[in-house]
Amino acid sequence: MSWAESLIKLSSHEVETIQKRLAEAVERRAAAEMKLMLMEAEGVSEAEQTGAEADASWGHIDYLSFLGGLRLRRALAEAEIARLLAEEQGVRDALAIAFEEQKKYEHVAETARLLQRKEAARRETAELDELGLRRATAR
């Protein structure tokens, strides 16, 4: 395996690793967003239940406590989502850089391959020219 093939293989492996990290980051963000949606649904359900209760005075106090806790949990969940979005963007940036590196290695390998072909063609032409000169002088 040539050095160029080794570099391409290593960069491909790096791209695959970063793609897996990106998938995991997206999955964690989606789970956090789902958790936030469930909290909001829980808040709506609790509001409906509190409104339907006959003893509004104690239910209202419990509901206010619940709302305070829900606001705190929502703020924590939103902060977690913001952190996960930043992490996801960082992984996307790393993936873009890895793709650029891979393309550079592929370009260098292709250029080297073309230069080798060009050199081989030049040598073949030189050999044929020499063979032609030998035949011409032998006659």
GUMI-189368 format. One line per field, with one value per residue: residue number from 0; x, y, z of N, C-alpha, C in turn. Coordinates in Angstrom, 1 decimal. Last residue first. Layout:
BEGIN
i <- [NUM:...]
n_X <- [X:...]
n_Y <- [Y:...]
n_Z <- [Z:...]
ca_X <- [X:...]
ca_Y <- [Y:...]
ca_Z <- [Z:...]
c_X <- [X:...]
c_Y <- [Y:...]
c_Z <- [Z:...]
END
This chain:
BEGIN
i <- [138:137:136:135:134:133:132:131:130:129:128:127:126:125:124:123:122:121:120:119:118:117:116:115:114:113:112:111:110:109:108:107:106:105:104:103:102:101:100:99:98:97:96:95:94:93:92:91:90:89:88:87:86:85:84:83:82:81:80:79:78:77:76:75:74:73:72:71:70:69:68:67:66:65:64:63:62:61:60:59:58:57:56:55:54:53:52:51:50:49:48:47:46:45:44:43:42:41:40:39:38:37:36:35:34:33:32:31:30:29:28:27:26:25:24:23:22:21:20:19:18:17:16:15:14:13:12:11:10:9:8:7:6:5:4:3:2:1:0]
n_X <- [20.6:21.2:20.0:17.4:17.5:18.2:16.0:14.0:14.9:14.7:11.9:11.2:12.3:10.7:8.2:8.6:9.1:6.6:4.9:6.0:5.3:2.5:2.1:3.1:1.3:-1.1:-0.4:-0.2:-2.8:-4.1:-2.9:-3.9:-6.6:-6.8:-5.9:-8.1:-10.2:-9.5:-9.7:-12.5:-13.5:-12.5:-14.0:-16.6:-16.3:-16.0:-18.5:-20.1:-19.1:-20.1:-22.8:-23.1:-22.5:-24.7:-26.8:-26.2:-26.6:-29.4:-30.3:-29.6:-31.3:-33.8:-33.6:-33.6:-36.1:-37.7:-37.2:-38.3:-41.0:-41.7:-41.6:-43.7:-45.9:-46.1:-46.9:-49.3:-50.6:-50.9:-52.6:-54.8:-55.6:-56.5:-58.6:-60.4:-61.8:-62.4:-60.5:-60.1:-57.7:-55.9:-56.0:-55.0:-52.4:-51.4:-51.3:-49.4:-47.2:-46.9:-46.1:-43.6:-42.3:-42.2:-40.5:-38.2:-37.7:-37.2:-34.8:-33.2:-33.3:-32.0:-29.5:-28.7:-28.7:-26.6:-24.5:-24.5:-23.8:-21.3:-19.8:-20.0:-18.5:-16.0:-15.5:-15.4:-13.1:-11.1:-11.2:-10.3:-7.7:-6.6:-6.9:-5.2:-2.8:-2.5:-2.3:0.1:1.9:0.6:0.8]
n_Y <- [0.1:1.0:3.4:2.6:1.2:3.2:4.9:3.2:3.0:5.7:5.9:4.1:5.3:7.7:6.6:5.5:7.9:9.1:7.3:7.5:10.2:10.0:8.3:9.9:12.0:10.6:10.0:12.5:13.4:11.5:12.3:14.9:14.3:12.9:14.8:16.6:15.1:14.9:17.6:18.0:16.2:17.4:19.8:18.7:17.6:19.9:21.0:19.0:19.3:21.9:21.4:19.7:21.5:23.3:21.5:20.9:23.4:23.7:21.5:22.5:24.7:23.3:22.0:24.1:25.2:23.1:23.0:25.5:25.2:23.1:24.3:26.1:24.4:23.2:25.4:25.8:23.4:23.7:25.9:24.8:22.9:24.4:25.8:24.1:21.3:20.1:20.2:21.2:22.5:20.4:19.2:21.2:21.4:18.8:18.9:20.9:19.6:17.5:18.8:19.8:17.3:16.4:18.4:17.7:15.1:15.8:17.2:15.1:13.5:15.2:15.2:12.5:12.4:14.1:12.8:10.4:11.5:12.5:10.2:9.1:11.0:10.6:8.1:8.7:10.4:8.5:6.8:8.5:9.0:6.4:6.2:8.3:7.4:5.0:6.0:7.3:5.3:2.2:-1.2]
n_Z <- [-40.5:-38.0:-37.7:-37.4:-35.1:-33.3:-33.5:-32.4:-29.8:-29.0:-29.2:-27.2:-25.0:-25.0:-24.6:-22.0:-20.6:-20.9:-19.6:-17.0:-16.5:-16.5:-14.4:-12.3:-12.4:-11.7:-9.1:-7.9:-8.2:-6.6:-4.1:-3.9:-3.7:-1.4:0.4:0.1:1.0:3.7:4.5:4.1:6.0:8.3:8.2:8.6:11.1:12.7:12.3:13.5:16.1:16.7:16.5:18.7:20.8:20.5:21.0:23.7:24.9:24.3:25.8:28.4:28.5:28.4:30.9:32.7:32.1:32.9:35.6:36.3:35.5:37.2:39.7:39.3:38.8:41.3:42.8:41.6:42.2:45.0:45.0:43.7:45.4:47.6:46.1:44.7:44.7:42.2:39.2:36.7:36.9:37.3:34.7:33.1:34.2:33.7:30.9:30.6:31.8:30.1:27.8:28.7:29.1:26.4:25.3:26.7:25.6:23.0:23.3:24.2:21.9:20.1:21.2:20.9:18.1:17.5:18.7:17.1:14.6:15.2:15.7:13.1:11.8:13.0:11.9:9.1:9.1:9.9:7.7:5.7:6.6:6.3:3.5:2.7:3.7:2.2:-0.4:-0.1:0.3:-0.9:0.0]
ca_X <- [20.3:21.6:21.5:17.7:17.1:19.1:17.3:13.9:14.8:16.0:12.7:10.8:12.7:12.2:8.5:8.2:10.1:7.8:4.7:6.0:6.7:3.2:1.7:3.7:2.7:-1.0:-0.7:1.0:-1.8:-4.4:-2.7:-2.4:-6.1:-7.2:-5.1:-6.7:-10.2:-9.6:-8.4:-11.5:-13.8:-12.0:-12.5:-16.2:-16.6:-14.9:-17.4:-20.3:-18.9:-18.7:-22.2:-23.4:-21.7:-23.3:-26.7:-26.1:-25.3:-28.4:-30.5:-29.0:-29.9:-33.4:-33.7:-32.5:-34.9:-37.7:-36.8:-36.9:-40.2:-41.7:-40.7:-42.4:-45.4:-45.7:-45.6:-48.3:-50.4:-50.1:-51.3:-54.1:-55.2:-55.3:-57.6:-59.4:-61.1:-63.4:-60.6:-61.2:-58.9:-56.1:-56.5:-56.3:-53.3:-51.6:-52.1:-50.7:-47.7:-47.2:-47.3:-44.7:-42.5:-43.0:-41.9:-38.8:-37.9:-38.4:-36.0:-33.5:-33.8:-33.4:-30.3:-28.8:-29.6:-28.0:-24.9:-24.7:-25.1:-22.3:-20.0:-20.6:-19.9:-16.7:-15.5:-16.4:-14.4:-11.4:-11.5:-11.6:-8.7:-6.7:-7.5:-6.6:-3.3:-2.5:-3.4:-1.1:1.7:1.4:0.0]
ca_Y <- [-0.1:-0.3:3.4:3.5:0.5:2.0:5.4:3.7:1.8:5.1:6.8:3.8:4.0:7.8:7.3:4.6:6.8:9.8:7.5:6.2:9.8:10.9:7.9:8.6:12.2:11.2:8.9:11.7:14.1:11.6:10.9:14.6:15.1:12.2:13.6:17.1:15.5:13.7:16.9:18.8:15.9:16.0:19.8:19.5:16.7:18.9:21.7:19.3:18.0:21.6:22.3:19.2:20.3:23.8:22.2:19.9:22.9:24.7:21.5:21.2:24.9:24.3:21.2:23.2:26.0:23.5:21.8:25.2:26.2:22.9:23.2:26.6:25.3:22.4:24.7:26.9:23.7:22.6:26.0:26.0:22.5:23.5:26.5:24.9:22.1:20.9:19.8:20.3:23.3:21.4:18.5:20.7:22.5:19.2:17.9:21.1:20.9:17.2:18.1:20.7:18.2:15.7:18.3:19.0:15.3:15.0:17.9:16.2:12.9:14.8:16.4:13.1:11.5:14.4:14.1:10.3:10.8:13.4:11.2:8.4:10.9:11.9:8.2:7.7:10.9:9.7:6.3:8.0:10.1:7.0:5.2:8.3:8.6:4.9:5.1:8.1:6.3:3.4:0.0]
ca_Z <- [-41.9:-38.4:-37.9:-38.5:-36.3:-33.5:-33.9:-33.8:-30.6:-29.1:-30.0:-28.6:-25.4:-25.1:-25.8:-23.1:-20.7:-21.4:-21.0:-17.7:-16.5:-17.5:-15.7:-12.6:-12.7:-13.0:-10.0:-8.0:-8.9:-8.0:-4.6:-3.9:-4.8:-2.6:0.3:-0.2:-0.4:2.9:4.5:3.3:4.6:8.0:8.2:7.4:10.0:12.6:11.8:12.1:15.4:16.7:15.5:17.4:20.6:20.3:19.7:22.7:24.9:23.7:24.4:27.9:28.6:27.3:29.6:32.6:31.9:31.5:34.8:36.6:34.9:35.8:39.4:39.6:37.8:40.2:43.1:41.5:40.8:44.4:45.6:43.1:44.1:47.7:46.9:44.0:45.8:42.9:40.6:36.9:36.5:38.3:35.9:32.9:34.2:35.1:31.6:30.1:32.3:31.5:27.8:28.3:30.2:27.4:24.8:26.9:27.1:23.3:22.8:25.1:23.1:19.8:21.1:22.3:18.9:17.0:19.2:18.6:14.8:14.8:16.8:14.2:11.4:13.2:13.3:9.6:8.7:10.7:9.0:5.6:6.6:7.6:4.4:2.3:4.1:3.6:-0.1:-0.5:1.3:-1.0:0.0]
c_X <- [21.3:21.4:22.0:19.2:17.5:18.8:18.3:15.2:14.8:16.0:14.1:11.6:12.4:12.8:10.0:8.5:9.8:8.9:6.0:5.9:6.9:4.6:2.4:3.4:3.4:0.5:-0.6:0.8:-0.5:-3.3:-3.0:-2.2:-4.6:-6.6:-5.5:-5.8:-8.8:-9.5:-8.4:-10.1:-12.8:-12.3:-12.0:-14.7:-16.2:-15.0:-16.2:-19.1:-19.1:-18.3:-20.7:-22.8:-21.9:-22.3:-25.3:-26.0:-25.1:-27.0:-29.5:-29.2:-29.1:-31.9:-33.3:-32.5:-33.7:-36.5:-36.8:-36.4:-38.7:-40.9:-40.6:-41.3:-44.0:-45.2:-45.1:-46.9:-49.3:-49.7:-50.3:-52.7:-54.4:-54.7:-56.4:-58.4:-60.0:-62.8:-61.6:-61.5:-60.1:-57.4:-56.8:-56.9:-54.8:-52.5:-52.4:-51.7:-49.1:-47.7:-47.8:-46.0:-43.6:-43.3:-42.8:-40.2:-38.6:-38.7:-37.3:-34.7:-34.1:-34.1:-31.7:-29.6:-29.8:-29.0:-26.3:-25.1:-25.4:-23.7:-21.1:-20.8:-20.6:-18.1:-16.3:-16.6:-15.5:-12.8:-11.9:-12.1:-10.1:-7.7:-7.7:-7.4:-4.8:-3.2:-3.6:-2.4:0.4:1.1:0.9]
c_Y <- [0.5:-0.6:2.1:3.5:1.3:1.3:4.2:4.2:2.2:3.8:6.2:4.7:3.7:6.4:7.4:5.3:5.9:8.8:8.2:6.4:8.5:10.5:8.7:8.1:11.0:11.5:9.5:10.5:13.3:12.3:10.9:13.3:14.9:13.0:12.9:15.8:16.0:14.1:15.6:18.1:16.7:15.7:18.5:19.5:17.4:18.0:20.7:20.0:18.2:20.3:22.1:20.0:19.8:22.6:22.7:20.4:21.8:24.1:22.5:21.1:23.6:24.5:22.1:22.4:25.1:24.3:22.2:24.0:26.0:23.9:22.9:25.5:25.8:23.2:23.9:26.3:24.8:22.9:24.9:26.1:23.6:23.1:25.6:25.5:22.9:21.8:20.7:19.9:22.5:22.2:19.4:20.0:22.1:20.5:18.3:20.2:21.2:18.5:17.8:20.1:19.2:16.5:17.5:19.0:16.6:15.1:17.1:17.0:14.1:14.2:16.1:14.4:12.1:13.6:14.5:11.7:10.7:12.8:12.1:9.4:10.1:11.8:9.5:7.9:10.0:10.3:7.5:7.4:9.6:8.2:5.8:7.3:8.7:6.2:5.0:7.3:7.1:4.3:1.2]
c_Z <- [-42.8:-39.9:-38.4:-38.8:-37.6:-34.8:-34.2:-34.3:-32.1:-29.9:-30.2:-29.6:-26.8:-25.6:-26.0:-24.5:-21.9:-21.5:-21.6:-19.2:-17.2:-17.6:-16.8:-14.0:-13.0:-13.4:-11.5:-9.0:-9.0:-8.8:-6.1:-4.5:-5.0:-3.8:-1.1:-0.4:-0.8:1.4:3.6:3.3:3.7:6.5:7.7:7.2:8.7:11.4:11.7:11.5:13.9:16.0:15.5:16.3:19.2:20.0:19.4:21.3:23.9:23.8:23.7:26.4:28.1:27.3:28.4:31.3:31.8:31.2:33.3:35.7:35.1:35.1:37.9:39.3:38.0:39.0:41.9:41.9:40.7:43.0:45.1:43.7:43.4:46.4:47.1:44.8:45.2:44.0:41.3:38.3:36.8:38.1:37.1:34.1:34.0:35.2:33.0:30.8:31.9:32.1:29.2:28.3:29.9:28.6:25.8:26.4:27.4:24.8:23.1:24.6:24.1:21.1:20.9:22.3:20.3:17.8:18.7:19.1:16.3:15.0:16.5:15.4:12.5:12.8:13.7:11.1:9.2:10.4:10.0:7.0:6.5:7.7:5.8:3.2:3.8:4.2:1.5:-0.1:1.1:0.1:0.0]
END
